[in-house]
Amino acid sequence: RGLYLKGNSFIGSVPDIFYGSSNFKDFYVSDNYLSGRFPPSLLEANSLWYFIIDDNNFNVRIDEVDWSLLTGLTMMSMTRNYLYGSFPFTLCDTRSLIILNFGFNYLTGQLSIPQCQVSLYRFLSIFTLQGNLFSGPLHEIFNSSFHHFLQGVALSNNEFTGSLSGKLFLRAPSLEVFGAGTNCLSGTLPAEICDLQL
């Protein structure tokens, strides 16, 4: 069961109609003009696998949303909306994410998340935060856990500072693409960058 409305001209908010939807798995409403907040009943749908809202007008403070009940979520993509706030740590409770895409929004703050790296990155393959306003040392993002399945990282067009640590490339043996252009990074390129699976 799912809702597939990609590529239309829907406007306004999404109705709060998902209570009791124990088998609801896909919420796919990209390429519309939807806005407002996310329906509370949708955020309680622990059967949900896909949450895809790219290219809409959602204006939500993302760190005030409780994602902890979406324990089966495998793909979350919210690129090109008007999301703001800092990284939502309640995503740490999802534990099954494979694709996480917050690209081209207005998210801010530092991105040191050691309190949830082991759970959040357990199966993560694609991690996209490009085109936001994140700041702080880049090396702290991937500093404390092993990223077995991580294949692509997109962090370009933010305000990250500091050097590029070789730990990421050592701890992500499957990494194929790493993008961190247009930030404020400095220092030397780590020798471990040669370990990319090119």
BALOBA-1460 file (C-alpha; in Angstrom, 3 decimals):
// residues 198
<rec num="1" residu="r" x="0.000" y="0.000" z="0.000"/>
<rec num="2" residu="g" x="1.184" y="3.485" z="-0.784"/>
<rec num="3" residu="l" x="0.459" y="6.956" z="-2.079"/>
<rec num="4" residu="y" x="2.075" y="7.774" z="-5.439"/>
<rec num="5" residu="l" x="1.421" y="11.319" z="-6.679"/>
<rec num="6" residu="k" x="4.730" y="12.300" z="-8.279"/>
<rec num="7" residu="g" x="4.764" y="14.969" z="-10.958"/>
<rec num="8" residu="n" x="1.450" y="16.740" z="-10.547"/>
<rec num="9" residu="s" x="0.359" y="20.203" z="-9.475"/>
<rec num="10" residu="f" x="-1.117" y="19.511" z="-6.049"/>
<rec num="11" residu="i" x="-1.054" y="22.432" z="-3.631"/>
<rec num="12" residu="g" x="-1.736" y="22.895" z="0.072"/>
<rec num="13" residu="s" x="-1.055" y="20.504" z="2.922"/>
<rec num="14" residu="v" x="-1.300" y="16.720" z="3.091"/>
<rec num="15" residu="p" x="-4.449" y="15.563" z="4.959"/>
<rec num="16" residu="d" x="-3.955" y="13.731" z="8.237"/>
<rec num="17" residu="i" x="-5.517" y="10.471" z="7.005"/>
<rec num="18" residu="f" x="-3.001" y="7.763" z="7.827"/>
<rec num="19" residu="y" x="-4.237" y="6.571" z="11.232"/>
<rec num="20" residu="g" x="-4.594" y="2.799" z="11.394"/>
<rec num="21" residu="s" x="-2.668" y="2.274" z="8.145"/>
<rec num="22" residu="s" x="-0.665" y="-0.682" z="9.428"/>
<rec num="23" residu="n" x="0.469" y="-1.751" z="5.943"/>
<rec num="24" residu="f" x="1.153" y="1.681" z="4.484"/>
<rec num="25" residu="k" x="4.658" y="1.536" z="2.993"/>
<rec num="26" residu="d" x="5.254" y="4.258" z="0.367"/>
<rec num="27" residu="f" x="4.701" y="8.025" z="0.563"/>
<rec num="28" residu="y" x="5.854" y="9.378" z="-2.797"/>
<rec num="29" residu="v" x="4.674" y="12.920" z="-3.594"/>
<rec num="30" residu="s" x="7.674" y="14.509" z="-5.325"/>
<rec num="31" residu="d" x="7.352" y="17.270" z="-7.930"/>
<rec num="32" residu="n" x="4.252" y="19.036" z="-6.664"/>
<rec num="33" residu="y" x="3.570" y="22.270" z="-4.781"/>
<rec num="34" residu="l" x="2.675" y="20.746" z="-1.430"/>
<rec num="35" residu="s" x="3.375" y="22.743" z="1.717"/>
<rec num="36" residu="g" x="2.570" y="22.866" z="5.420"/>
<rec num="37" residu="r" x="3.592" y="20.365" z="8.047"/>
<rec num="38" residu="f" x="3.862" y="16.601" z="7.798"/>
<rec num="39" residu="p" x="0.677" y="14.818" z="8.975"/>
<rec num="40" residu="p" x="1.105" y="13.402" z="12.504"/>
<rec num="41" residu="s" x="-0.511" y="10.117" z="11.487"/>
<rec num="42" residu="l" x="2.084" y="9.671" z="8.724"/>
<rec num="43" residu="l" x="4.890" y="10.101" z="11.258"/>
<rec num="44" residu="e" x="3.363" y="7.277" z="13.304"/>
<rec num="45" residu="a" x="3.223" y="4.818" z="10.381"/>
<rec num="46" residu="n" x="5.920" y="2.417" z="11.539"/>
<rec num="47" residu="s" x="5.316" y="0.270" z="8.448"/>
<rec num="48" residu="l" x="6.531" y="3.098" z="6.187"/>
<rec num="49" residu="w" x="9.507" y="2.266" z="3.938"/>
<rec num="50" residu="y" x="9.742" y="5.253" z="1.593"/>
<rec num="51" residu="f" x="9.283" y="8.939" z="2.485"/>
<rec num="52" residu="i" x="9.949" y="10.889" z="-0.727"/>
<rec num="53" residu="i" x="8.877" y="14.536" z="-0.966"/>
<rec num="54" residu="d" x="11.468" y="16.074" z="-3.320"/>
<rec num="55" residu="d" x="10.654" y="19.327" z="-5.143"/>
<rec num="56" residu="n" x="7.795" y="20.678" z="-3.064"/>
<rec num="57" residu="n" x="7.236" y="23.691" z="-0.817"/>
<rec num="58" residu="f" x="7.311" y="22.057" z="2.616"/>
<rec num="59" residu="n" x="8.456" y="24.629" z="5.183"/>
<rec num="60" residu="v" x="9.218" y="22.592" z="8.300"/>
<rec num="61" residu="r" x="11.724" y="22.888" z="11.121"/>
<rec num="62" residu="i" x="13.093" y="19.400" z="10.619"/>
<rec num="63" residu="d" x="14.739" y="18.962" z="14.029"/>
<rec num="64" residu="e" x="11.372" y="19.433" z="15.757"/>
<rec num="65" residu="v" x="9.823" y="16.481" z="13.908"/>
<rec num="66" residu="d" x="9.812" y="13.189" z="15.809"/>
<rec num="67" residu="w" x="10.952" y="10.482" z="13.376"/>
<rec num="68" residu="s" x="11.488" y="7.833" z="16.044"/>
<rec num="69" residu="l" x="8.352" y="5.798" z="15.232"/>
<rec num="70" residu="l" x="9.355" y="5.243" z="11.596"/>
<rec num="71" residu="t" x="11.492" y="2.272" z="12.551"/>
<rec num="72" residu="g" x="11.151" y="0.541" z="9.172"/>
<rec num="73" residu="l" x="12.099" y="3.557" z="7.052"/>
<rec num="74" residu="t" x="14.662" y="2.694" z="4.357"/>
<rec num="75" residu="m" x="14.595" y="5.750" z="2.076"/>
<rec num="76" residu="m" x="14.077" y="9.384" z="3.016"/>
<rec num="77" residu="s" x="14.471" y="12.028" z="0.318"/>
<rec num="78" residu="m" x="13.479" y="15.670" z="0.862"/>
<rec num="79" residu="t" x="15.612" y="17.574" z="-1.608"/>
<rec num="80" residu="r" x="14.635" y="21.057" z="-2.799"/>
<rec num="81" residu="n" x="12.086" y="22.111" z="-0.219"/>
<rec num="82" residu="y" x="12.241" y="24.866" z="2.417"/>
<rec num="83" residu="l" x="13.298" y="22.723" z="5.356"/>
<rec num="84" residu="y" x="15.279" y="24.439" z="8.113"/>
<rec num="85" residu="g" x="16.733" y="23.744" z="11.540"/>
<rec num="86" residu="s" x="19.527" y="21.375" z="12.484"/>
<rec num="87" residu="f" x="20.096" y="17.689" z="11.831"/>
<rec num="88" residu="p" x="17.161" y="15.674" z="13.281"/>
<rec num="89" residu="f" x="18.650" y="13.303" z="15.832"/>
<rec num="90" residu="t" x="15.402" y="11.346" z="16.180"/>
<rec num="91" residu="l" x="16.376" y="9.745" z="12.859"/>
<rec num="92" residu="c" x="18.846" y="7.726" z="14.908"/>
<rec num="93" residu="d" x="15.933" y="5.533" z="15.993"/>
<rec num="94" residu="t" x="14.992" y="4.534" z="12.439"/>
<rec num="95" residu="r" x="17.955" y="2.125" z="12.235"/>
<rec num="96" residu="s" x="17.138" y="0.862" z="8.721"/>
<rec num="97" residu="l" x="17.897" y="3.848" z="6.490"/>
<rec num="98" residu="i" x="19.678" y="3.071" z="3.233"/>
<rec num="99" residu="i" x="19.234" y="6.437" z="1.494"/>
<rec num="100" residu="l" x="19.118" y="9.779" z="3.330"/>
<rec num="101" residu="n" x="18.814" y="12.915" z="1.197"/>
<rec num="102" residu="f" x="18.355" y="16.413" z="2.644"/>
<rec num="103" residu="g" x="19.925" y="18.209" z="-0.333"/>
<rec num="104" residu="f" x="19.201" y="21.837" z="-1.221"/>
<rec num="105" residu="n" x="17.327" y="23.090" z="1.807"/>
<rec num="106" residu="y" x="18.199" y="25.537" z="4.589"/>
<rec num="107" residu="l" x="19.554" y="23.240" z="7.294"/>
<rec num="108" residu="t" x="22.157" y="24.702" z="9.619"/>
<rec num="109" residu="g" x="24.438" y="23.886" z="12.519"/>
<rec num="110" residu="q" x="27.315" y="21.539" z="13.111"/>
<rec num="111" residu="l" x="27.029" y="17.911" z="12.208"/>
<rec num="112" residu="s" x="28.838" y="16.030" z="14.935"/>
<rec num="113" residu="i" x="26.469" y="13.123" z="15.646"/>
<rec num="114" residu="p" x="28.472" y="10.525" z="17.590"/>
<rec num="115" residu="q" x="25.462" y="9.733" z="19.773"/>
<rec num="116" residu="c" x="23.750" y="7.993" z="16.879"/>
<rec num="117" residu="q" x="26.370" y="7.122" z="14.286"/>
<rec num="118" residu="v" x="26.333" y="3.387" z="14.937"/>
<rec num="119" residu="s" x="22.559" y="3.079" z="14.513"/>
<rec num="120" residu="l" x="22.037" y="5.696" z="11.789"/>
<rec num="121" residu="y" x="24.896" y="4.508" z="9.604"/>
<rec num="122" residu="r" x="24.286" y="0.825" z="10.118"/>
<rec num="123" residu="f" x="22.941" y="0.233" z="6.595"/>
<rec num="124" residu="l" x="23.298" y="3.710" z="5.082"/>
<rec num="125" residu="s" x="24.457" y="3.659" z="1.462"/>
<rec num="126" residu="i" x="23.737" y="7.178" z="0.160"/>
<rec num="127" residu="f" x="24.151" y="10.248" z="2.400"/>
<rec num="128" residu="t" x="23.309" y="13.605" z="0.781"/>
<rec num="129" residu="l" x="23.404" y="16.968" z="2.536"/>
<rec num="130" residu="q" x="24.630" y="19.172" z="-0.293"/>
<rec num="131" residu="g" x="23.281" y="22.655" z="-0.798"/>
<rec num="132" residu="n" x="22.560" y="23.548" z="2.826"/>
<rec num="133" residu="l" x="24.212" y="25.718" z="5.484"/>
<rec num="134" residu="f" x="25.892" y="23.073" z="7.643"/>
<rec num="135" residu="s" x="29.135" y="24.176" z="9.265"/>
<rec num="136" residu="g" x="31.866" y="22.987" z="11.589"/>
<rec num="137" residu="p" x="34.656" y="20.431" z="11.221"/>
<rec num="138" residu="l" x="33.921" y="17.952" z="8.484"/>
<rec num="139" residu="h" x="36.038" y="15.201" z="10.007"/>
<rec num="140" residu="e" x="33.701" y="14.851" z="13.007"/>
<rec num="141" residu="i" x="30.824" y="13.524" z="10.886"/>
<rec num="142" residu="f" x="32.385" y="10.130" z="10.222"/>
<rec num="143" residu="n" x="34.674" y="9.951" z="13.194"/>
<rec num="144" residu="s" x="33.431" y="7.150" z="15.416"/>
<rec num="145" residu="s" x="31.980" y="4.211" z="13.524"/>
<rec num="146" residu="f" x="32.556" y="1.854" z="10.603"/>
<rec num="147" residu="h" x="30.446" y="2.483" z="7.507"/>
<rec num="148" residu="h" x="30.295" y="-0.904" z="5.790"/>
<rec num="149" residu="f" x="27.682" y="-0.058" z="3.148"/>
<rec num="150" residu="l" x="28.352" y="3.632" z="2.508"/>
<rec num="151" residu="q" x="28.763" y="4.166" z="-1.251"/>
<rec num="152" residu="g" x="28.042" y="7.840" z="-1.854"/>
<rec num="153" residu="v" x="28.502" y="11.010" z="0.221"/>
<rec num="154" residu="a" x="27.433" y="14.447" z="-1.065"/>
<rec num="155" residu="l" x="28.350" y="17.369" z="1.193"/>
<rec num="156" residu="s" x="29.104" y="20.084" z="-1.378"/>
<rec num="157" residu="n" x="27.875" y="23.662" z="-1.097"/>
<rec num="158" residu="n" x="27.842" y="23.972" z="2.671"/>
<rec num="159" residu="e" x="30.123" y="25.778" z="5.126"/>
<rec num="160" residu="f" x="32.206" y="22.899" z="6.489"/>
<rec num="161" residu="t" x="35.676" y="23.817" z="7.736"/>
<rec num="162" residu="g" x="38.929" y="22.148" z="8.688"/>
<rec num="163" residu="s" x="40.800" y="19.336" z="7.010"/>
<rec num="164" residu="l" x="39.646" y="16.210" z="5.238"/>
<rec num="165" residu="s" x="40.325" y="13.235" z="7.483"/>
<rec num="166" residu="g" x="41.525" y="9.965" z="6.030"/>
<rec num="167" residu="k" x="39.406" y="8.074" z="8.584"/>
<rec num="168" residu="l" x="36.327" y="8.274" z="6.369"/>
<rec num="169" residu="f" x="38.031" y="6.450" z="3.526"/>
<rec num="170" residu="l" x="39.423" y="3.800" z="5.859"/>
<rec num="171" residu="r" x="36.075" y="3.199" z="7.561"/>
<rec num="172" residu="a" x="33.983" y="3.136" z="4.374"/>
<rec num="173" residu="p" x="35.423" y="0.298" z="2.260"/>
<rec num="174" residu="s" x="32.567" y="0.482" z="-0.272"/>
<rec num="175" residu="l" x="32.749" y="4.244" z="-0.853"/>
<rec num="176" residu="e" x="32.613" y="5.126" z="-4.568"/>
<rec num="177" residu="v" x="31.691" y="8.825" z="-4.652"/>
<rec num="178" residu="f" x="32.680" y="11.572" z="-2.223"/>
<rec num="179" residu="g" x="31.707" y="15.185" z="-2.893"/>
<rec num="180" residu="a" x="32.650" y="18.107" z="-0.654"/>
<rec num="181" residu="g" x="33.197" y="20.931" z="-3.119"/>
<rec num="182" residu="t" x="32.456" y="24.579" z="-2.335"/>
<rec num="183" residu="n" x="33.044" y="24.442" z="1.404"/>
<rec num="184" residu="c" x="35.830" y="26.006" z="3.498"/>
<rec num="185" residu="l" x="38.140" y="22.992" z="3.725"/>
<rec num="186" residu="s" x="41.922" y="23.290" z="3.855"/>
<rec num="187" residu="g" x="45.063" y="21.265" z="4.485"/>
<rec num="188" residu="t" x="46.439" y="18.373" z="2.481"/>
<rec num="189" residu="l" x="44.594" y="15.582" z="0.722"/>
<rec num="190" residu="p" x="44.786" y="12.384" z="2.790"/>
<rec num="191" residu="a" x="46.602" y="9.450" z="1.202"/>
<rec num="192" residu="e" x="43.608" y="7.248" z="2.088"/>
<rec num="193" residu="i" x="41.593" y="8.960" z="-0.633"/>
<rec num="194" residu="c" x="43.239" y="6.466" z="-2.983"/>
<rec num="195" residu="d" x="41.084" y="3.772" z="-1.355"/>
<rec num="196" residu="l" x="37.947" y="5.061" z="-3.106"/>
<rec num="197" residu="q" x="36.364" y="2.270" z="-5.154"/>
<rec num="198" residu="l" x="36.818" y="4.068" z="-8.485"/>
